[in-house]
Amino acid sequence: MVVAMKHALHTYRKSNKLTLADLSAATGLSKSTLCEIEKGRHFAGRRAIIAICAATGLSPNEFLAAPVNSPTSGAASPSVAISPDGAEGAFSESR
């Protein structure tokens, strides 16, 4: 999932010509946290995922699904349910 988050966040930010500062302002997350997620060094928790998805318009599945050309693309894709209030999400594996 870290690879998926890294890819989705970086791709979204670059394709929309946003800086880390822009995304930080939109999400309420620090630039350093966003940078660490983009570099694959930090796993975004539930609250960060909700903030990123709300700011970008990406669904949790889009944000957490491995990109097609990634080394993990043959693996099961996560399916995630996260309520808007940040309640416990349900994770399941699917193909």
Rosetta blueprint (number, residue, H / E / L):
1 M L
2 V H
3 V H
4 A H
5 M H
6 K H
7 H H
8 A H
9 L H
10 H H
11 T H
12 Y H
13 R H
14 K H
15 S H
16 N L
17 K L
18 L L
19 T L
20 L H
21 A H
22 D H
23 L H
24 S H
25 A H
26 A H
27 T H
28 G L
29 L L
30 S L
31 K H
32 S H
33 T H
34 L H
35 C H
36 E H
37 I H
38 E H
39 K L
40 G L
41 R L
42 H L
43 F L
44 A L
45 G L
46 R H
47 R H
48 A H
49 I H
50 I H
51 A H
52 I H
53 C H
54 A H
55 A H
56 T H
57 G L
58 L L
59 S L
60 P H
61 N H
62 E H
63 F H
64 L H
65 A L
66 A L
67 P L
68 V L
69 N L
70 S L
71 P L
72 T L
73 S L
74 G L
75 A L
76 A L
77 S E
78 P E
79 S E
80 V E
81 A E
82 I L
83 S L
84 P L
85 D L
86 G L
87 A L
88 E L
89 G L
90 A E
91 F E
92 S E
93 E E
94 S E
95 R L
